[in-house]
Amino acid sequence: MKYASISDRLDGLGAAKWAVHIAGRGRAVRGEDLIFLSIGEPDLPPPPAVVERAITSLHEGRTKYTSGKGEPATLDAIAGHLTRRSGGVTVTRDNIACTSGTQHALYAAINTLVEFGDEVLVPDPYYATYEAVVAASGATFVAVPTLPEQNFHLTPEALEAAITPNSRVLLLNTPSNPTGAVLSEAEIDAIGEVCERHDLWIVCDEVYADLTFDVPFSSPFDRPQLRERSVSVASISKSHALPGFRSGWAAGPAEFIRRLTLVSETMLFGIQPFLCDAVVVALNETHPEVARQRDVFRERAQAMVATLAGSDAVSVHMPEGGMFVMADIRPTGLTGEEFAWRLLDECGVVVMPGESFGSRGGGHLRLALTVEVDVMIEACRRIRELAEQLAAERAA
Ligand SMILES: Cc1ncc(COP(=O)(O)O)c(C=O)c1O
């Protein structure tokens, strides 16, 4: 039988990146005692008020169809949230579409903006699903290098060097998964200036926006001069520790949102109404759990950095935000992938190889901050021991 080429383009872009994690899961089911630093799922409880709202709404019969774009109350809550965040640039419901999580918003946004023959520029390392999202659209994925020595921050020069006449979109992610880099307002303005000059859209994945540590969050969508070319995608998956609610949004210029809605609702006609109600409570009220989670991740990152400090075989720097730390194991001579398999086989710790996030992640591991601090410190002790053993063997 004949199939459309989309699944050929997507073949091989999914499971391979997760091979170490999937193997670890299998071994855990068979009874092995493993520590998982591989998965980016918040381990802290969500705000009870948000969960309660979903339950109450279910009991109230909020189980019917909703509109493809989102209900007015939800759109207003998201618009209000983004208006408050931007410090004054007004966002209205015309600028918002509800989606089933950031992933759905990314898919809809990229497919609204690009197709065969177009290029999407993506700072490398990048989130593991981006290649597939771009491939689905038919556009070409162009990795833009970032450097560990610059804490993986995208520079305007690196962006400029990667631009061709076919470039259409810059896909940013701040705070970044996997690198923890948070772009400053000055960096966004400098990158935005390049995008203005080359008439590029900026799609910014802001799913970790509430998880910055000691630097402020900035977004191209909040910059008045970039507003007409900027799209913000996010959700309550990380901020409110509710990834299973699949509740997110895309924000952008009104005409972009009109077109995105056509793409989005072709696939998924409306978000569950009881979850829409929960999003309203999540965004219109203040929940101490949101700030607490940020504090806990910051403390865990500090503990991880302290545990690995002083090693000449593995090095880390404090992330500026997000839920991950990148560990540089290049002195061992192994790739991130080789190291991750040895770590699983010999030390019972499951991590993501840096290569799963692009070639610039090579020789690194991505360590998630999503376990209790004492467990995390024990995992880091084992990582350090293996790295130092391998570096010593290499030097001998
Ligand atoms: C950078 C990034 N974008 C998007 C997602 C998906 O988020 P959502 O649950 O809102 O679809 C994740 C989840 O890990 C992520 O790390």
The ligand as an ORCA input file, in Angstrom:
! r2SCAN-3c Opt
* xyz 0 1
  C      11.040     22.789     25.402
  C       9.756     22.057     25.495
  N       8.749     22.412     24.687
  C       7.561     21.774     24.725
  C       7.340     20.719     25.589
  C       5.992     20.062     25.587
  O       5.186     20.755     26.485
  P       3.603     20.512     26.598
  O       3.404     19.518     27.703
  O       3.046     21.841     26.946
  O       3.148     19.999     25.291
  C       8.355     20.314     26.460
  C       8.147     19.162     27.366
  O       9.063     18.603     27.913
  C       9.595     21.001     26.412
  O      10.610     20.665     27.205
*
